[in-house]
Amino acid sequence: MKATVVLCLILGVILLVIAVFTAAILLFVPQAPPVMEAVAQPFRKMDFKSLPPVSYYQARDGARLAYRSYPAVKANQRGVLIHGSSAGGSSMHALAEYCQQREMAVYVPDMRGHGESGHKGDIAYIGQLEDDLEDFVNQLFKGEKNPTLVGFSAGGGFVLRFAASSRQKLFDRYIALAPFIRYDAPTTRPHNGEWARASVPRILAITLSGPAGRKWLGHLPVIAFGIDPETAKYRTATYSYRLWSNFALHYNYPEDLKAIKQPLTVMVGENDELFYPQKFLSVFARTQPHADIQIVPSVGHITLISEPIGMAAVADVLLQ
């Protein structure tokens, strides 16, 4: 009798866990927040008339991935610019063109899952973005002096992730512009300034399900962005679990930051709407004391890469 009761209890617990897991997966779909004007408005003003045509490189899986190039006749520096969350490479146009005018050659890929690279909002596996970037560098810069890798916002977080990896010597130095560290990092304002909303139950369910869950459920959306309807066709509205995991630092981000050996500069606008500028100083003092941390006066999050004051500050660092 006792054995039967115990068995029933165990079965009940298993069924409850399955029910909770299923509910987390099926019911908790990420919901987009309202449009955040501080993010949307600068892009509405950006002039895309001179946007270069798209070129393509071939990734190791055979996919043709998009990028734009901004060549300079007498290039005194070369950089690769990584865009922020939900955007494509075209969002970096103002900064790329500004750098080009100052005799820097820059290249701006659409990271897989964004723009014209791959299926919007998803990748095949966690780590694919690093593989893609390595393929990009090997095809465009093979046999030449290594370029500088520059990343903005979520792209800045990815740049820090790459700078911490075993492939960090593919670039001579790294520049992270207003980088997203983690949702619970001291640098992040509450709810990330309401730019994005995550489905925490779905993220937890997929994470706790282990490798099998990540394989079979990793394509599911876990985060949604406050997309401006005027620029929606250029944006990626949601990220899958795989893309969300890969386009960012690892969970234990202090270990990532400690692993960076190449020269590193971190820049953030003093009026950043998504992050606390001053708190970057303490985060990096603990984990990466050799990093150069700069707070750029009079600019916010997007205007760091779209307004002359911000772009000039970034270009000055890139030219060093």
C-alpha positions in Angstrom: 0.0 0.0 0.0 2.8 2.4 1.0 4.7 1.7 -2.3 1.5 2.5 -4.2 1.1 5.8 -2.4 4.7 6.7 -3.0 4.5 5.8 -6.7 1.3 7.9 -7.0 3.0 10.9 -5.4 6.1 10.6 -7.7 3.8 10.3 -10.7 1.9 13.4 -9.5 5.0 15.4 -9.1 6.2 14.4 -12.6 2.9 15.3 -14.1 2.9 18.7 -12.3 6.5 19.4 -13.5 5.4 18.5 -17.1 2.4 20.7 -16.8 4.4 23.7 -15.5 7.1 23.2 -18.2 4.4 23.0 -20.9 2.7 26.1 -19.7 5.9 28.0 -19.6 6.7 27.1 -23.2 3.2 27.5 -24.7 1.6 30.3 -22.7 4.4 32.8 -22.0 5.1 34.2 -25.4 7.2 37.4 -25.2 5.1 40.6 -25.7 6.6 43.7 -27.3 6.8 46.8 -25.2 5.6 50.2 -26.6 7.9 52.0 -29.0 10.7 53.7 -27.1 11.1 57.2 -28.6 14.7 57.6 -27.5 15.6 54.6 -29.7 13.2 55.2 -32.6 13.6 58.9 -33.1 17.3 59.2 -34.1 16.8 56.5 -36.8 13.9 58.4 -38.3 16.2 61.3 -38.8 19.1 59.3 -40.3 19.8 59.8 -44.0 20.1 56.5 -45.8 20.4 57.9 -49.4 24.1 57.1 -49.5 23.8 53.6 -48.0 26.2 51.3 -49.9 24.9 48.2 -51.7 24.9 44.9 -50.0 27.8 42.5 -50.6 27.9 38.9 -49.4 30.4 36.5 -47.9 30.0 32.7 -47.5 29.8 31.2 -44.0 31.1 27.7 -43.2 27.6 26.3 -43.5 27.3 27.6 -47.0 25.0 30.5 -46.2 25.5 33.8 -47.9 25.6 36.5 -45.3 25.3 40.2 -45.9 27.6 43.1 -45.2 28.3 46.7 -46.4 31.7 48.2 -47.0 32.8 51.8 -46.7 36.2 51.9 -48.3 38.7 54.8 -47.9 41.4 55.7 -50.5 44.1 56.2 -47.9 42.7 54.2 -45.1 44.7 54.9 -41.9 42.6 52.5 -39.9 40.2 49.6 -40.5 37.2 48.6 -38.4 34.3 46.1 -38.3 31.1 47.6 -36.8 28.6 45.3 -35.1 25.0 46.7 -34.9 22.7 46.6 -31.8 19.7 44.5 -30.9 16.9 44.1 -33.5 18.8 46.2 -36.0 20.7 45.4 -39.1 24.0 46.8 -40.3 22.2 49.8 -41.9 21.6 51.2 -38.4 25.4 51.9 -38.2 25.3 53.9 -41.5 25.8 57.3 -40.0 28.8 56.2 -37.9 30.3 54.1 -40.8 30.0 57.0 -43.2 31.5 59.5 -40.7 34.5 57.2 -40.2 34.9 56.8 -44.0 35.0 60.6 -44.3 37.9 60.6 -41.8 39.9 58.1 -44.0 38.9 55.0 -42.2 37.8 51.8 -44.0 34.9 50.2 -42.2 32.8 47.1 -42.8 29.4 46.5 -41.4 27.9 43.0 -41.4 24.3 42.0 -40.9 24.7 39.5 -38.1 23.0 36.3 -38.8 19.3 36.5 -37.7 19.2 40.2 -38.7 18.8 42.3 -41.8 19.6 40.2 -44.9 21.6 37.5 -43.2 19.8 34.2 -42.6 16.4 33.7 -41.0 15.3 36.8 -39.0 15.3 36.2 -35.3 17.0 32.9 -35.2 20.3 31.0 -35.7 21.1 27.3 -35.9 23.1 26.9 -32.7 24.7 28.9 -29.9 28.2 29.9 -31.1 27.2 30.3 -34.7 27.7 34.1 -34.5 31.4 33.6 -33.5 31.9 31.2 -36.4 30.3 33.6 -38.8 32.5 36.5 -37.6 35.7 34.3 -37.9 34.7 33.4 -41.5 34.1 37.1 -42.3 37.5 38.1 -41.0 39.3 35.3 -42.8 37.7 36.1 -46.1 38.0 39.9 -46.0 41.3 40.5 -44.1 43.4 37.4 -44.6 47.1 38.2 -44.8 46.5 41.8 -43.7 46.8 43.7 -40.4 44.0 42.7 -38.1 41.2 45.3 -37.9 39.5 46.8 -34.8 36.1 45.3 -33.8 33.5 47.8 -32.7 30.1 46.9 -31.3 27.1 48.9 -30.2 24.6 48.1 -27.4 23.8 44.3 -27.7 26.5 44.3 -30.4 28.8 45.8 -27.8 28.0 42.9 -25.5 28.8 40.4 -28.3 32.1 42.2 -29.0 33.0 41.7 -25.3 32.0 38.0 -25.6 34.2 37.6 -28.7 37.1 39.5 -27.1 37.0 37.0 -24.2 37.1 34.0 -26.6 39.9 31.9 -27.9 39.6 33.8 -31.1 40.2 37.2 -29.6 43.5 37.7 -31.6 41.6 38.0 -34.8 41.3 41.6 -33.9 44.0 43.9 -32.7 41.7 45.8 -30.3 38.1 46.1 -29.3 35.7 49.1 -28.8 32.4 48.5 -27.0 29.9 51.3 -27.4 27.2 51.5 -24.7 27.5 47.7 -24.3 24.6 45.6 -22.9 26.3 43.5 -20.2 23.3 41.6 -18.7 19.8 42.4 -17.7 20.8 42.2 -14.0 24.1 44.0 -14.3 24.6 47.2 -12.3 24.9 49.1 -15.6 21.4 48.2 -16.8 18.4 50.5 -16.0 15.2 48.8 -14.8 13.5 46.8 -17.6 16.4 47.9 -19.9 14.6 51.3 -20.3 11.5 49.4 -21.6 13.3 48.7 -24.9 12.7 45.0 -24.7 10.6 42.4 -22.8 11.7 38.9 -22.1 9.6 35.8 -21.4 11.4 34.7 -18.2 9.3 31.5 -17.7 10.1 30.4 -21.2 13.8 31.2 -20.8 14.0 29.3 -17.5 12.1 26.3 -19.0 14.4 26.0 -22.0 17.5 26.5 -19.8 16.6 23.9 -17.3 15.7 21.4 -20.0 19.4 21.1 -20.8 21.1 20.4 -24.2 18.0 18.5 -25.5 15.7 21.4 -24.7 18.0 23.9 -26.3 18.2 21.7 -29.4 14.5 21.2 -29.8 13.1 24.4 -28.3 15.9 26.8 -28.9 14.1 28.3 -32.0 11.3 29.6 -29.8 11.1 33.4 -29.3 12.1 34.6 -25.8 12.4 38.3 -26.2 10.5 41.0 -28.1 11.5 44.6 -28.9 9.6 47.8 -29.1 9.8 48.2 -32.8 9.0 51.5 -34.5 6.3 50.8 -37.2 8.1 53.3 -39.5 11.3 51.1 -39.6 9.7 47.7 -38.9 10.8 46.2 -42.2 14.4 46.8 -41.3 14.1 45.3 -37.8 14.1 41.9 -36.1 11.0 41.9 -33.9 11.9 38.9 -31.7 14.9 36.8 -30.8 14.9 33.0 -30.4 16.5 31.5 -27.3 19.5 30.6 -29.4 20.0 34.1 -30.8 19.3 35.8 -27.4 21.9 33.5 -25.8 24.6 34.1 -28.5 24.3 37.8 -29.1 25.4 38.7 -25.6 28.0 37.9 -23.0 27.8 34.6 -21.2 25.7 34.2 -18.0 28.9 34.6 -15.9 29.9 37.8 -17.5 32.6 38.8 -15.0 34.6 35.7 -16.2 34.2 36.9 -19.8 35.5 40.3 -19.0 38.5 39.0 -17.1 39.5 36.8 -20.1 39.9 39.8 -22.4 43.6 40.3 -23.2 43.5 42.6 -26.2 43.3 46.4 -25.8 39.8 47.4 -24.9 37.9 50.7 -24.9 34.3 51.1 -23.5 32.3 54.2 -24.4 28.9 55.3 -23.2 26.9 58.6 -23.5 26.4 60.5 -20.3 22.7 60.7 -21.1 22.2 57.1 -22.0 18.5 56.1 -21.6 19.1 52.3 -21.3 22.2 52.2 -19.1 23.8 53.9 -16.1 27.0 55.5 -17.5 28.9 55.9 -14.2 28.4 52.2 -13.2 30.5 51.0 -16.2 33.5 52.4 -14.2 32.9 50.2 -11.2 32.0 47.1 -13.3 35.2 47.3 -15.3 37.4 48.3 -12.4 36.6 45.0 -10.8 36.8 42.8 -13.9 39.0 44.5 -16.5 41.1 47.3 -14.9 43.2 47.8 -18.0 40.2 48.9 -20.1 39.8 52.5 -21.1 36.3 53.7 -20.0 35.0 56.9 -21.5 31.7 58.7 -20.8 30.9 60.9 -23.8 29.3 64.2 -22.9 25.9 65.4 -24.3 24.8 62.2 -26.0 22.4 59.4 -25.2 22.2 55.8 -26.3 21.5 56.0 -30.0 22.9 59.5 -30.5 26.3 58.1 -29.5 26.4 56.6 -33.0 24.2 59.1 -34.9 25.1 62.6 -33.8 28.3 64.4 -34.6 29.5 64.7 -30.9 29.2 61.0 -30.4 30.5 59.9 -33.8 33.5 62.2 -33.4 34.4 60.7 -30.0 34.1 57.2 -31.5 36.2 58.1 -34.5 38.9 59.6 -32.4 39.3 56.4 -30.5 39.2 54.3 -33.6 42.0 56.5 -35.1 44.3 56.0 -32.2 
